Amino acid sequence: MKDNEGFFQRVYEVVKIIPYGRVTSYGAIAEYLGSKGSSRMVGWAMNNSYLQAENIPAHRVVNRNGLLTGKRHFGGGDVMKDLLESEGLVIEDDRITNFKERFWEPGE
């Protein structure tokens, strides 16, 4: 983990500024950070985000198709889905149906 700490911190800084009611993808964050192709590493950062002292809204990071691929890291059940729905996103079968209109491009 030591080698990844700097990258993870940079990921967390981006995730903290995702606007309420919007989502982005692992790949969009990786590309914004100049590490295109490191979307899996962004996912690892999200998996470890609960260890951070401040709240990291990891529920706002999904895969490039709007799938809630990280939902199992929210304590099971529908926690990720419930959080996103509370922000106005529409979820069906673990996919955000209004993904394109709610997508946030880092640096926007």
Buried (B, 14 or more C-beta within 10 A) or exposed (E): EEEEEEBBEBBBEBBBEBEEEBBBBBBBBBBBBEBEEBBEBBBBBBEBBEEBEEEBBBBBBBBBEBBBBBBEBBEEEBBBBEBBEEBEBEBEEBBBEEBEEBBBEBEE
